[in-house]
Amino acid sequence: MGIALATVIVVLAAGVAVGAMLLVRRRAPEGSHFKDGDRAAGVFGVLATGFSILLGFVVFLAFTSYDNSRGGAESEAVLVVQQYETAQFLPDSVSGRLSGEIACYARSVVHDEWPAMENGTLADTFNPWGFRMFQTLLTAEPSTPAEETAYGKWMDQSSDRQDARNQRVHGAEGVVPTPLWMVLFLTAGVIFVFLLFFADSEEHGVVQGMLIGSVVTVIVASLCLLWFLDNPFHRGVGSLRPVAMERTIDLIDDARAAIGQAEPLPCTPEGEPLGE
């Protein structure tokens, strides 16, 4: 949901609310339907407070997930660069292959995994290059202290990279369960209906429209914000983009050129394995 769509939804919701209030106002008694305005205001305060507290906790939860996904994506990109550097200290029999495979991993994240997260189709799939690197590493036979240290370091970095990937992928699944969405929409509906009982034929129509329009605008805008935080991977302003991993691809390409690695990568520019 982009800003334009969210704006349209908020404006339409506010317009419908104002229209409903003006329609109900035509047959409303003077002073609203409530004989005791203070008691009605107290009840409305309970409804509004309950909704705002619930919404606040849920927004905090969704923002935490959003921030973890962003941090996971950045950490993953940094670890990919570090693994490329570590690969240069591994035995010659695997160094070149691992260097190419980690570069392909980065391309696969940008061109394969990211669109899948935006479409909600990534699910529990794994990156194929992670398994290929594991198979390549099994053939390594470190013989020097430097190679043995690099071997252990690579294993640690692989574990950290997988943890960072899990953090990134977790945000694509959403953290707000459907029952909670239902409660939020139900509470918002109750508040909307309750506001209609404040319709007062004696009060000016502009004031009545502002009464319900402002409340509905805040509620709908807050729900749109919650949806945005719960779905951080989409094409729109503020969405999470693979900027860090794209930077990593450029860094690896520059490093390959600097150290003279001229052999072609075992994948297409989009990260698809060659021959598949």
C-alpha positions in Angstrom: 0.0 0.0 0.0 1.6 3.2 -1.2 1.1 6.7 0.2 -1.3 7.6 -2.7 -3.6 4.6 -2.0 -3.5 5.2 1.8 -4.4 8.8 1.2 -7.4 7.8 -1.0 -8.5 5.3 1.7 -8.3 7.9 4.4 -10.2 10.5 2.4 -12.9 8.1 1.3 -13.4 6.8 4.9 -13.6 10.4 6.2 -16.0 11.4 3.5 -18.3 8.4 4.1 -18.2 9.1 7.9 -19.1 12.8 7.3 -21.9 11.9 4.9 -23.3 9.3 7.4 -23.3 11.9 10.2 -25.0 14.6 8.1 -27.6 12.0 7.0 -28.3 10.9 10.5 -28.3 14.5 11.7 -31.4 15.3 9.7 -33.6 13.2 12.0 -31.6 13.6 15.1 -33.1 15.4 18.2 -31.7 18.6 19.5 -28.7 18.0 21.8 -28.0 14.5 20.3 -29.5 11.2 21.1 -27.9 11.2 24.5 -29.8 12.8 27.4 -26.7 12.8 29.5 -23.8 14.1 27.5 -21.2 13.7 30.2 -22.0 10.0 30.6 -21.8 9.5 26.9 -18.5 11.3 26.7 -17.2 9.0 29.5 -18.2 5.9 27.6 -16.6 7.2 24.4 -13.5 7.9 26.4 -13.3 4.3 27.5 -13.8 3.1 23.9 -11.2 5.5 22.5 -8.7 4.8 25.2 -9.0 1.0 24.8 -8.6 1.3 21.1 -5.6 3.6 21.3 -3.8 1.4 23.9 -4.4 -1.8 21.8 -3.3 0.0 18.7 -0.3 1.4 20.3 1.0 -2.0 21.5 0.3 -3.5 18.1 2.1 -0.7 16.2 5.1 -1.1 18.6 5.1 -4.8 17.8 4.9 -4.2 14.1 7.6 -1.5 14.2 9.9 -3.8 16.1 9.5 -6.5 13.4 10.0 -3.8 10.7 13.2 -2.6 12.3 14.5 -6.2 12.8 13.9 -6.9 9.1 15.8 -3.8 8.1 18.7 -4.6 10.5 18.7 -8.3 9.3 19.0 -7.2 5.7 21.9 -4.8 6.5 23.7 -7.4 8.6 23.3 -10.1 5.9 24.8 -7.8 3.3 27.8 -7.0 5.5 28.4 -10.7 6.2 28.3 -11.6 2.5 31.2 -9.2 2.0 33.1 -10.6 4.9 32.6 -14.1 3.6 33.9 -13.1 0.3 37.0 -11.8 2.0 37.3 -15.0 4.1 37.1 -17.1 1.0 40.4 -15.7 -0.2 42.2 -17.4 2.7 40.7 -20.8 2.1 42.5 -23.6 0.1 42.9 -22.8 -3.6 40.7 -25.8 -4.5 37.6 -24.1 -3.1 38.6 -20.4 -2.8 37.5 -19.4 -6.3 34.3 -21.4 -6.3 33.2 -20.0 -2.9 34.0 -16.5 -4.1 31.8 -16.9 -7.1 29.0 -18.6 -5.1 28.8 -16.0 -2.4 28.6 -13.4 -5.2 25.8 -15.3 -6.7 24.1 -15.5 -3.3 24.0 -11.7 -3.2 22.5 -11.5 -6.7 19.9 -14.1 -5.8 18.8 -12.1 -2.7 18.3 -9.0 -4.8 16.7 -10.4 -7.9 14.9 -13.6 -6.6 14.2 -13.4 -2.9 13.2 -9.7 -2.7 10.5 -9.9 -5.4 9.2 -13.1 -3.7 9.0 -11.3 -0.4 7.1 -8.4 -2.0 4.6 -10.9 -3.5 4.4 -13.0 -0.3 5.6 -16.2 -2.0 9.0 -16.7 -0.3 7.4 -18.8 2.5 10.0 -21.2 4.0 12.1 -21.6 0.9 15.9 -21.5 1.2 18.5 -19.8 -0.9 20.0 -22.5 -3.2 23.4 -20.9 -3.1 23.6 -21.5 0.7 23.4 -25.2 0.1 25.9 -25.0 -2.8 28.4 -23.2 -0.7 28.0 -25.9 2.0 28.7 -28.6 -0.5 31.8 -26.8 -1.8 33.1 -26.3 1.7 32.8 -30.0 2.4 35.5 -30.6 -0.2 37.9 -28.2 1.4 41.0 -29.7 3.1 42.8 -26.9 5.0 46.5 -27.6 5.6 47.9 -24.4 7.0 47.0 -22.5 10.2 45.7 -19.6 8.1 43.4 -21.9 6.1 42.2 -23.7 9.2 41.4 -20.3 10.8 39.6 -19.2 7.6 37.6 -22.4 7.6 36.3 -21.9 11.1 35.6 -18.3 10.4 33.6 -19.1 7.3 31.5 -21.5 9.3 30.8 -18.9 11.9 29.9 -16.3 9.3 27.6 -18.7 7.5 25.7 -19.2 10.7 25.5 -15.5 11.4 24.4 -14.8 7.8 21.6 -17.4 8.1 20.4 -15.7 11.3 20.4 -12.3 9.6 18.5 -13.8 6.7 15.9 -15.3 9.0 15.4 -11.8 10.6 14.9 -10.3 7.1 12.5 -13.0 6.0 10.5 -12.9 9.3 9.2 -9.4 8.5 7.8 -10.6 5.1 5.4 -13.0 6.9 3.7 -10.3 9.1 3.5 -10.3 12.8 -0.1 -9.1 13.4 -2.4 -12.2 13.5 -5.8 -12.1 11.8 -7.9 -12.2 15.1 -6.1 -9.0 16.2 -6.9 -7.3 12.9 -10.6 -8.4 13.4 -10.6 -6.9 17.0 -9.1 -3.6 15.7 -11.6 -3.3 12.9 -14.5 -4.3 15.2 -13.5 -1.6 17.8 -13.1 1.0 15.1 -16.6 0.1 13.8 -18.1 0.4 17.3 -16.5 3.9 17.7 -17.9 5.0 14.4 -21.4 3.9 15.2 -21.1 5.4 18.7 -20.2 8.8 17.2 -23.3 8.8 15.0 -25.4 9.0 18.2 -23.8 12.4 18.8 -25.7 13.7 15.8 -27.4 17.0 16.7 -29.8 18.7 14.4 -29.3 22.0 16.3 -25.5 22.0 15.8 -24.0 23.3 12.6 -23.3 20.7 10.0 -19.6 21.7 9.6 -19.1 21.1 13.3 -20.8 17.7 13.2 -18.7 16.7 10.1 -15.5 17.7 11.9 -16.6 15.8 15.0 -16.7 12.4 13.2 -14.4 13.2 10.3 -11.4 13.9 12.5 -11.8 10.8 14.6 -12.3 8.5 11.6 -9.3 10.1 9.8 -7.0 9.4 12.8 -8.3 5.8 13.2 -8.1 4.9 9.5 -4.6 6.5 9.1 -3.4 4.6 12.1 -4.7 1.3 10.6 -2.9 2.1 7.3 0.3 2.8 9.2 -0.1 -0.6 11.0 -0.6 -2.3 7.7 2.5 -0.6 6.3 4.7 -1.7 9.2 3.3 -5.3 9.1 4.1 -5.5 5.3 7.5 -3.8 5.0 8.3 -5.4 1.6 6.3 -3.7 -1.1 6.9 -1.1 -3.8 6.3 2.2 -2.3 7.7 5.1 -0.2 9.3 3.9 3.0 9.3 0.2 2.0 12.4 -1.9 2.6 14.6 -2.2 -0.5 17.7 -4.3 -1.1 20.0 -1.2 -1.1 22.6 -2.8 1.3 22.8 -6.0 -0.8 23.0 -4.1 -4.1 26.0 -2.2 -2.5 27.5 -5.5 -1.6 27.3 -6.7 -5.2 29.2 -3.6 -6.3 31.8 -4.1 -3.6 32.4 -7.7 -4.6 32.6 -6.8 -8.3 35.2 -4.2 -7.4 37.1 -6.6 -5.3 37.1 -9.3 -8.0 38.5 -6.8 -10.5 41.1 -5.6 -8.0 42.5 -9.1 -7.2 42.3 -10.3 -10.8 39.5 -12.9 -10.5 38.6 -13.1 -14.1 36.7 -16.4 -14.1 33.0 -16.0 -14.8 30.4 -16.4 -12.1 28.5 -19.6 -11.9 25.2 -17.7 -12.3 23.4 -15.2 -14.4 23.4 -11.5 -13.5 20.1 -12.2 -11.7 21.6 -15.0 -9.5 20.1 -18.0 -11.4 22.5 -21.0 -11.6 23.9 -21.4 -15.1 22.4 -24.4 -17.0 19.1 -24.3 -15.1 
